[in-house]
Amino acid sequence: MSIPKLNLFSFSGNIRTLHLGWIAFFISFFVWFNHAPLMASIRESLGLSDQQVKVLLILNVALTIPARIIVGMLVDRFGPRIMYSFLLAISSVLCFLFAMANNFEQMALARFLLGFVGAGFVIGIRLIGEWFPAKQVGLAEGIYGGWGNFGSAGAALTLPGLALFFGGADGWRYALGLTGVIALVYAGIFYLTVRDTPKGSTYFKPKKMGAMEVTSKSDMVLYIIMNIPMYATLALLTWKLSPANLGLLNTNVSMGIYIALVILFAYNVYKIIHINREALVQPVPEIHRYKFKQVAVLNLAYLVTFGSELAVVSMLPLFFKDTFNLSLVQAGLLASGFAFMNLAARPGGGLISDHFGRKKTLTILLLGLAIGYFAMSQINSSWPLAIAVITTMACSFFVQAGEGAVFAMVPLIKRRLTGQIAGMTGAYGNVGGVLFLTVLSFVDASIFFLVIAASAVVVLGITQLLDEPAGQIAEIMPDGTVQMIDVA
């Protein structure tokens, strides 16, 4: 059966919701990465050291890991309309605080809190999943993710010019403040114009809050295991900020954070068991079951796709500069091609997934990603620059198309849990970014690319455990009746 085409030039029905959704995501990423293109001005204005700049970059991603989990739960409970409006409004206030910071401590706190806005991605995944059928959801999610993700590149392209336009020593402050104004205005627009579901459709909510519902004992064990890397990554970030590394936190504070993470993990395990105790006592009816292994595999796939993108985008300009002896401007322009591929590659991954099958598409894209990073590991100064750029762009296509393929499948697992599943999967992307950047701090670029390629090969094997979505999933209506939702 052919897949219905999306008329992206329309602004009605589900296409209208798609456009409003990706614009919200674009603004959230625009705000999240608004500091990056202005960092040179910020460093000069506040007299920051190189170490303090590194700390700000780390803090920018630290809160996003737990935030995506929490926001995923909240969006399932309260709906995308309220949550996206709230997130954009809060991010505008944090933007103003960051723009008005007069010392490193104030700036560090504001940047840490701004990591919260990185959870906006999760909200739109649930929104788009509600508005598009299974035959179109991959392409729609890909457009939402790819076009919205371009917000970071949008910030890099526009904010330096805005800072120059405002002029003076505080031009960067006004440019940052303007991003907060945009977020606040759009929060109101989104609240007034978006619906959680099409008219007449039911917004299914989880029965309980605090942890994801699972449907078997073995799934609960796997769920607990899959939580460990997220807490371990937060511990790794703490180590980076501890006296043993960057020295922002003293020994007592670092130890306090480690202890808090252990306590939070123990509490998380308690909540998982508490919320799923009924499933431990009596079996869940077959019609309401889903396999948590689907979530676990997608988590790992997003770790090597989006996680590697986060890491590579951070190091690629310097890699080109040092390898080919380029200026910073030249290296930045060439490296930006990696992010530009999001505009087409991520929707492309979703479209291919809709048309040729979820598992097959993800398998092929992960294989291409592994080959691409292996090829990048061979780049050196003897390569023609044009070939190096083409190799990088080809690799980035598989990376971002793979991201699209992952989230083409997320809304097809369990409708009422889509926000939580997207939150956990999205958090694993940040986990991957932190892990790969940590690897980079110990090895050269060639080994760094090889480590990503090897990780992709491992995940490629694990991906074969995925089950292709088929048939229907069941959700319970408010009146107690069961509604069947097509996923194939």
Secondary structure by P-SEA (a helix, b strand, c coil): ccccccccccccaaaaaaaaaaaaaaaaaaaaaccccaaaaaaaaacccaaaaaaaaaaaacaaaaaaaaaaaaaacccaaaaaaaaaaaaaaaaaaaaacccaaaaaaaaaaaccccaaaaaaaaaaaaccccccaaaaaaaaaaaaaaaaaaaaacaaaaaaaacccaaaaaaaaaaaaaaaaaaaaaaaccccccccccccccccccbbbbccaaaaaaaaaaaaaaaaaaaaaaaaacccccccccaaaaaaaaaaaaaaaaaaaaaaaaaacccccccccccccccaaaaaaaaaaaaaaaaaaaaaaacaaaaaaaaccccaaaaaaaacccccccccaaaaaaaaaacccaaaaaaaaaaaaaaaaaaaaaccccccaaaaaaaaaaaaaaaaaaaaaaaaccccccccaaaaaaaaaaaaaaaaaaaaaaaaacccaaaaaaaaaaaaaaaaaaaccccccccbbbbbccccbbbbbbcc
